[in-house]
Amino acid sequence: MISSEFFSPGSQLCKAIRYISDHHCDDIRSLNDVAFRFDLNPRDQQFIIEKFCKKRATRPAIDDPDLK
């Protein structure tokens, strides 16, 4: 078993992930609210957004010929 604060059941990140699961948070606004509620650091906030956000804004590639 890995002993790390990340995997500690009482860590703020674990509490935030449980909250996200229980409340079906999947948009950027609700995930930012979760990060604020659980006082997550920027790295953990970015993690939950990357893993749980379903409605991401997509940007076209720079080399997209339709943009020229």
TILOGU-933213 format. One record per atom (N, C-alpha, C, O): atom name; z, y negated, x; residue number from 1. Coordinates in nm, 4 decimals. Layout:
BEGIN
[CA; [Z; Y; X]; NUM]
...
END
This chain:
BEGIN
[N; [0.0000; 0.1182; 0.0838]; 1]
[CA; [0.0000; 0.0000; 0.0000]; 1]
[C; [0.0000; -0.1243; 0.0881]; 1]
[O; [0.0711; -0.1300; 0.1884]; 1]
[N; [-0.0794; -0.2229; 0.0505]; 2]
[CA; [-0.0889; -0.3462; 0.1270]; 2]
[C; [0.0245; -0.4388; 0.0863]; 2]
[O; [0.0451; -0.4654; -0.0322]; 2]
[N; [0.0981; -0.4878; 0.1858]; 3]
[CA; [0.2047; -0.5820; 0.1546]; 3]
[C; [0.1541; -0.7223; 0.1853]; 3]
[O; [0.1486; -0.7639; 0.3010]; 3]
[N; [0.1179; -0.7933; 0.0815]; 4]
[CA; [0.0635; -0.9270; 0.0950]; 4]
[C; [0.1036; -1.0071; -0.0272]; 4]
[O; [0.1217; -0.9516; -0.1355]; 4]
[N; [0.1175; -1.1372; -0.0099]; 5]
[CA; [0.1512; -1.2212; -0.1246]; 5]
[C; [0.0429; -1.2133; -0.2302]; 5]
[O; [0.0714; -1.2254; -0.3494]; 5]
[N; [-0.0836; -1.1928; -0.1873]; 6]
[CA; [-0.1939; -1.1832; -0.2825]; 6]
[C; [-0.1716; -1.0700; -0.3810]; 6]
[O; [-0.2007; -1.0845; -0.4997]; 6]
[N; [-0.1212; -0.9592; -0.3341]; 7]
[CA; [-0.1028; -0.8423; -0.4189]; 7]
[C; [0.0358; -0.8349; -0.4804]; 7]
[O; [0.0640; -0.7424; -0.5567]; 7]
[N; [0.1223; -0.9290; -0.4495]; 8]
[CA; [0.2564; -0.9306; -0.5063]; 8]
[C; [0.2479; -0.9584; -0.6560]; 8]
[O; [0.1860; -1.0566; -0.6968]; 8]
[N; [0.3085; -0.8741; -0.7378]; 9]
[CA; [0.3006; -0.8933; -0.8829]; 9]
[C; [0.3570; -1.0275; -0.9291]; 9]
[O; [0.3215; -1.0760; -1.0366]; 9]
[N; [0.4436; -1.0870; -0.8495]; 10]
[CA; [0.5038; -1.2136; -0.8887]; 10]
[C; [0.4326; -1.3356; -0.8343]; 10]
[O; [0.4763; -1.4479; -0.8596]; 10]
[N; [0.3234; -1.3173; -0.7598]; 11]
[CA; [0.2543; -1.4331; -0.7024]; 11]
[C; [0.1874; -1.5142; -0.8135]; 11]
[O; [0.1545; -1.4619; -0.9200]; 11]
[N; [0.1687; -1.6418; -0.7860]; 12]
[CA; [0.1059; -1.7297; -0.8843]; 12]
[C; [-0.0374; -1.6860; -0.9140]; 12]
[O; [-0.0828; -1.6954; -1.0280]; 12]
[N; [-0.1079; -1.6389; -0.8128]; 13]
[CA; [-0.2448; -1.5926; -0.8357]; 13]
[C; [-0.2468; -1.4723; -0.9292]; 13]
[O; [-0.3299; -1.4663; -1.0198]; 13]
[N; [-0.1582; -1.3782; -0.9091]; 14]
[CA; [-0.1528; -1.2606; -0.9977]; 14]
[C; [-0.1156; -1.3009; -1.1398]; 14]
[O; [-0.1700; -1.2472; -1.2363]; 14]
[N; [-0.0233; -1.3951; -1.1523]; 15]
[CA; [0.0140; -1.4443; -1.2857]; 15]
[C; [-0.1052; -1.5132; -1.3520]; 15]
[O; [-0.1284; -1.4974; -1.4718]; 15]
[N; [-0.1800; -1.5894; -1.2730]; 16]
[CA; [-0.2971; -1.6583; -1.3265]; 16]
[C; [-0.4036; -1.5584; -1.3721]; 16]
[O; [-0.4641; -1.5761; -1.4778]; 16]
[N; [-0.4261; -1.4549; -1.2937]; 17]
[CA; [-0.5256; -1.3531; -1.3300]; 17]
[C; [-0.4843; -1.2808; -1.4576]; 17]
[O; [-0.5683; -1.2537; -1.5435]; 17]
[N; [-0.3575; -1.2499; -1.4704]; 18]
[CA; [-0.3098; -1.1869; -1.5943]; 18]
[C; [-0.3314; -1.2809; -1.7138]; 18]
[O; [-0.3747; -1.2371; -1.8204]; 18]
[N; [-0.3017; -1.4081; -1.6958]; 19]
[CA; [-0.3206; -1.5069; -1.8022]; 19]
[C; [-0.4684; -1.5150; -1.8409]; 19]
[O; [-0.5019; -1.5174; -1.9593]; 19]
[N; [-0.5560; -1.5191; -1.7412]; 20]
[CA; [-0.7006; -1.5236; -1.7673]; 20]
[C; [-0.7433; -1.4024; -1.8501]; 20]
[O; [-0.8206; -1.4150; -1.9451]; 20]
[N; [-0.6930; -1.2869; -1.8136]; 21]
[CA; [-0.7266; -1.1637; -1.8857]; 21]
[C; [-0.6728; -1.1657; -2.0283]; 21]
[O; [-0.7437; -1.1310; -2.1228]; 21]
[N; [-0.5490; -1.2060; -2.0429]; 22]
[CA; [-0.4858; -1.2076; -2.1756]; 22]
[C; [-0.5483; -1.3096; -2.2695]; 22]
[O; [-0.5551; -1.2865; -2.3903]; 22]
[N; [-0.5942; -1.4229; -2.2151]; 23]
[CA; [-0.6462; -1.5311; -2.2980]; 23]
[C; [-0.7983; -1.5438; -2.2932]; 23]
[O; [-0.8545; -1.6391; -2.3472]; 23]
[N; [-0.8646; -1.4484; -2.2290]; 24]
[CA; [-1.0116; -1.4432; -2.2241]; 24]
[C; [-1.0732; -1.5744; -2.1754]; 24]
[O; [-1.1681; -1.6252; -2.2351]; 24]
[N; [-1.0189; -1.6281; -2.0675]; 25]
[CA; [-1.0719; -1.7514; -2.0082]; 25]
[C; [-1.1963; -1.7173; -1.9273]; 25]
[O; [-1.1918; -1.6330; -1.8377]; 25]
[N; [-1.3073; -1.7832; -1.9592]; 26]
[CA; [-1.4293; -1.7542; -1.8843]; 26]
[C; [-1.5183; -1.8762; -1.8634]; 26]
[O; [-1.6323; -1.8628; -1.8189]; 26]
[N; [-1.4674; -1.9948; -1.8951]; 27]
[CA; [-1.5460; -2.1146; -1.8698]; 27]
[C; [-1.4730; -2.2032; -1.7687]; 27]
[O; [-1.3526; -2.1892; -1.7476]; 27]
[N; [-1.5463; -2.2925; -1.7081]; 28]
[CA; [-1.4935; -2.3721; -1.5975]; 28]
[C; [-1.3733; -2.4556; -1.6398]; 28]
[O; [-1.2781; -2.4689; -1.5630]; 28]
[N; [-1.3757; -2.5109; -1.7581]; 29]
[CA; [-1.2637; -2.5950; -1.8032]; 29]
[C; [-1.1355; -2.5144; -1.8188]; 29]
[O; [-1.0299; -2.5559; -1.7710]; 29]
[N; [-1.1436; -2.4006; -1.8848]; 30]
[CA; [-1.0226; -2.3203; -1.9046]; 30]
[C; [-0.9714; -2.2639; -1.7719]; 30]
[O; [-0.8505; -2.2502; -1.7532]; 30]
[N; [-1.0619; -2.2313; -1.6804]; 31]
[CA; [-1.0183; -2.1801; -1.5503]; 31]
[C; [-0.9526; -2.2898; -1.4669]; 31]
[O; [-0.8569; -2.2629; -1.3944]; 31]
[N; [-1.0021; -2.4115; -1.4759]; 32]
[CA; [-0.9359; -2.5223; -1.4080]; 32]
[C; [-0.7992; -2.5493; -1.4696]; 32]
[O; [-0.7052; -2.5836; -1.3978]; 32]
[N; [-0.7866; -2.5346; -1.6007]; 33]
[CA; [-0.6565; -2.5491; -1.6667]; 33]
[C; [-0.5583; -2.4420; -1.6180]; 33]
[O; [-0.4404; -2.4700; -1.5965]; 33]
[N; [-0.6081; -2.3200; -1.6011]; 34]
[CA; [-0.5241; -2.2110; -1.5495]; 34]
[C; [-0.4778; -2.2435; -1.4074]; 34]
[O; [-0.3611; -2.2236; -1.3737]; 34]
[N; [-0.5683; -2.2927; -1.3257]; 35]
[CA; [-0.5332; -2.3287; -1.1881]; 35]
[C; [-0.4246; -2.4358; -1.1863]; 35]
[O; [-0.3328; -2.4302; -1.1045]; 35]
[N; [-0.4351; -2.5324; -1.2760]; 36]
[CA; [-0.3335; -2.6377; -1.2856]; 36]
[C; [-0.2015; -2.5806; -1.3371]; 36]
[O; [-0.0950; -2.6107; -1.2831]; 36]
[N; [-0.2091; -2.4984; -1.4413]; 37]
[CA; [-0.0881; -2.4395; -1.5015]; 37]
[C; [-0.0079; -2.3587; -1.3997]; 37]
[O; [0.1151; -2.3637; -1.3988]; 37]
[N; [-0.0771; -2.2849; -1.3148]; 38]
[CA; [-0.0089; -2.1983; -1.2181]; 38]
[C; [-0.0023; -2.2595; -1.0781]; 38]
[O; [0.0371; -2.1924; -0.9827]; 38]
[N; [-0.0407; -2.3863; -1.0657]; 39]
[CA; [-0.0309; -2.4606; -0.9403]; 39]
[C; [-0.0968; -2.3843; -0.8250]; 39]
[O; [-0.0382; -2.3664; -0.7182]; 39]
[N; [-0.2212; -2.3398; -0.8501]; 40]
[CA; [-0.2933; -2.2651; -0.7476]; 40]
[C; [-0.3451; -2.3585; -0.6387]; 40]
[O; [-0.3789; -2.4739; -0.6652]; 40]
[N; [-0.3510; -2.3079; -0.5175]; 41]
[CA; [-0.4086; -2.3865; -0.4092]; 41]
[C; [-0.5615; -2.3854; -0.4257]; 41]
[O; [-0.6146; -2.3030; -0.5002]; 41]
[N; [-0.6322; -2.4759; -0.3571]; 42]
[CA; [-0.7785; -2.4842; -0.3745]; 42]
[C; [-0.8522; -2.3527; -0.3483]; 42]
[O; [-0.9497; -2.3221; -0.4171]; 42]
[N; [-0.8078; -2.2759; -0.2514]; 43]
[CA; [-0.8739; -2.1479; -0.2216]; 43]
[C; [-0.8594; -2.0508; -0.3388]; 43]
[O; [-0.9563; -1.9847; -0.3763]; 43]
[N; [-0.7397; -2.0416; -0.3969]; 44]
[CA; [-0.7185; -1.9520; -0.5106]; 44]
[C; [-0.7927; -2.0017; -0.6344]; 44]
[O; [-0.8438; -1.9216; -0.7127]; 44]
[N; [-0.7987; -2.1336; -0.6523]; 45]
[CA; [-0.8729; -2.1898; -0.7641]; 45]
[C; [-1.0214; -2.1539; -0.7522]; 45]
[O; [-1.0841; -2.1139; -0.8503]; 45]
[N; [-1.0760; -2.1681; -0.6341]; 46]
[CA; [-1.2162; -2.1326; -0.6116]; 46]
[C; [-1.2389; -1.9838; -0.6376]; 46]
[O; [-1.3418; -1.9452; -0.6930]; 46]
[N; [-1.1440; -1.9013; -0.5981]; 47]
[CA; [-1.1537; -1.7573; -0.6195]; 47]
[C; [-1.1641; -1.7243; -0.7686]; 47]
[O; [-1.2527; -1.6491; -0.8093]; 47]
[N; [-1.0743; -1.7802; -0.8500]; 48]
[CA; [-1.0789; -1.7458; -0.9932]; 48]
[C; [-1.2059; -1.7996; -1.0581]; 48]
[O; [-1.2597; -1.7365; -1.1491]; 48]
[N; [-1.2546; -1.9146; -1.0133]; 49]
[CA; [-1.3786; -1.9677; -1.0701]; 49]
[C; [-1.4962; -1.8774; -1.0347]; 49]
[O; [-1.5791; -1.8465; -1.1203]; 49]
[N; [-1.5034; -1.8352; -0.9089]; 50]
[CA; [-1.6143; -1.7478; -0.8670]; 50]
[C; [-1.6099; -1.6121; -0.9356]; 50]
[O; [-1.7147; -1.5558; -0.9673]; 50]
[N; [-1.4919; -1.5592; -0.9587]; 51]
[CA; [-1.4800; -1.4241; -1.0145]; 51]
[C; [-1.4847; -1.4199; -1.1671]; 51]
[O; [-1.5296; -1.3202; -1.2237]; 51]
[N; [-1.4393; -1.5255; -1.2353]; 52]
[CA; [-1.4224; -1.5170; -1.3797]; 52]
[C; [-1.5102; -1.6110; -1.4611]; 52]
[O; [-1.5203; -1.5945; -1.5827]; 52]
[N; [-1.5743; -1.7091; -1.3977]; 53]
[CA; [-1.6553; -1.8045; -1.4729]; 53]
[C; [-1.7880; -1.7408; -1.5123]; 53]
[O; [-1.8634; -1.6959; -1.4260]; 53]
[N; [-1.8162; -1.7367; -1.6402]; 54]
[CA; [-1.9395; -1.6771; -1.6899]; 54]
[C; [-2.0461; -1.7838; -1.7175]; 54]
[O; [-2.1652; -1.7529; -1.7177]; 54]
[N; [-2.0049; -1.9076; -1.7405]; 55]
[CA; [-2.0990; -2.0142; -1.7764]; 55]
[C; [-2.1144; -2.1095; -1.6593]; 55]
[O; [-2.0699; -2.2241; -1.6654]; 55]
[N; [-2.1770; -2.0626; -1.5539]; 56]
[CA; [-2.1984; -2.1446; -1.4350]; 56]
[C; [-2.3263; -2.2238; -1.4478]; 56]
[O; [-2.4260; -2.1766; -1.5024]; 56]
[N; [-2.3215; -2.3434; -1.3971]; 57]
[CA; [-2.4440; -2.4224; -1.3891]; 57]
[C; [-2.5240; -2.3695; -1.2710]; 57]
[O; [-2.4698; -2.3492; -1.1624]; 57]
[N; [-2.6499; -2.3480; -1.2923]; 58]
[CA; [-2.7338; -2.2985; -1.1832]; 58]
[C; [-2.8244; -2.4111; -1.1378]; 58]
[O; [-2.8759; -2.4874; -1.2195]; 58]
[N; [-2.8432; -2.4209; -1.0091]; 59]
[CA; [-2.9305; -2.5214; -0.9518]; 59]
[C; [-3.0539; -2.4517; -0.8964]; 59]
[O; [-3.0439; -2.3437; -0.8382]; 59]
[N; [-3.1692; -2.5128; -0.9143]; 60]
[CA; [-3.2918; -2.4506; -0.8601]; 60]
[C; [-3.2903; -2.4545; -0.7087]; 60]
[O; [-3.2256; -2.5395; -0.6476]; 60]
[N; [-3.3615; -2.3627; -0.6503]; 61]
[CA; [-3.3727; -2.3585; -0.5047]; 61]
[C; [-3.4480; -2.4815; -0.4562]; 61]
[O; [-3.5323; -2.5357; -0.5277]; 61]
[N; [-3.4177; -2.5247; -0.3357]; 62]
[CA; [-3.4816; -2.6419; -0.2779]; 62]
[C; [-3.6318; -2.6214; -0.2631]; 62]
[O; [-3.7092; -2.7157; -0.2794]; 62]
[N; [-3.6725; -2.5014; -0.2330]; 63]
[CA; [-3.8143; -2.4713; -0.2110]; 63]
[C; [-3.8892; -2.4389; -0.3406]; 63]
[O; [-4.0007; -2.3869; -0.3363]; 63]
[N; [-3.8297; -2.4688; -0.4529]; 64]
[CA; [-3.8925; -2.4397; -0.5826]; 64]
[C; [-4.0194; -2.5236; -0.5976]; 64]
[O; [-4.0103; -2.6463; -0.5978]; 64]
[N; [-4.1390; -2.4615; -0.6103]; 65]
[CA; [-4.2644; -2.5354; -0.6179]; 65]
[C; [-4.2750; -2.6224; -0.7436]; 65]
[O; [-4.3510; -2.7192; -0.7445]; 65]
[N; [-4.2005; -2.5900; -0.8492]; 66]
[CA; [-4.2061; -2.6680; -0.9719]; 66]
[C; [-4.1401; -2.8047; -0.9575]; 66]
[O; [-4.1614; -2.8932; -1.0403]; 66]
[N; [-4.0605; -2.8218; -0.8529]; 67]
[CA; [-3.9914; -2.9480; -0.8322]; 67]
[C; [-4.0748; -3.0486; -0.7550]; 67]
[O; [-4.0381; -3.1657; -0.7455]; 67]
[N; [-4.1861; -3.0042; -0.7001]; 68]
[CA; [-4.2699; -3.0925; -0.6168]; 68]
[C; [-4.3751; -3.1622; -0.6988]; 68]
[O; [-4.4540; -3.2399; -0.6450]; 68]
END
